[in-house]
Amino acid sequence: MLQGLYLKAFRQLAAGMLMLLLCACGATNAVKDVFSVMTHVDLNIQVANDINPDIDGRPSPVLVRIFELKAVNNFNNADFFSLYGNGAAILAQDYISHFDLELVPGQSSELSRELNEQTQYLAVMAAFRDINNASWKRTVLIEPDSSTDIQIQLKGTQITLSSE
C-alpha cells in the first residue's frame, strides 16, 4: 500500500515537472520575442539646391523610391523605366516592399523605419529629368537585427548612399 502511495506521488510529481518544463519553454519564446531586436534604419536625406535641373538648368522636385530587397542582382540589372513602372514584378522574388518620397531642392529630412526581417538591402532610385545622364540608383547592405544610419544625398543628377 505504501509503495502504491509513493508511485502515485511520483507520477503526480513527474506530471507537474513536465507541465512546468513545457510552460517554461513557452515563456522563454515569449520573452525572446519581446526582447528581439528589429532591423531598423534611420535615413538622413540631404537634397542640394541644384537637384534635378530642367532643360533651362532650374532645380526641380524629384521622386525617390526606396525598395526593401532580399538581393540586388535584378535591381542592378534593370533599367529605370522597368523599375519605375513595374518594380515589384521586375524584382520578383527579391522584392519585399517600397515607398516613395517627393523631395524638393534644398530639403533635409530624417525618417526612421522598421524593416522586414527578410530585408538584406535598401535600394534607392531617383526619377531625374535627364535619366540618361544621371546616376539614378544605388544600393546599401543592411545589417540584420540592428539599427543602421543611412545618409542619402542628392545633388544635380546624382545619388550617393553611405551607411554607419
Secondary structure, DSSP 4 states (H G I P E B T S, - for coil): -HHHHHHHHHHHHHHHHHHHHHHHHHHHHHHHHHHPPPPEEEEEEEE-TT-S--TTS----EEEEEEEES-SHHHHHS-HHHHHHHHHHHHGGGEEEEEEEEE-TT-EEEEEEEPPTT--EEEEEE--TTGGGSB-EEEEE--TTSEEEEEEEEETTEEEEEE-
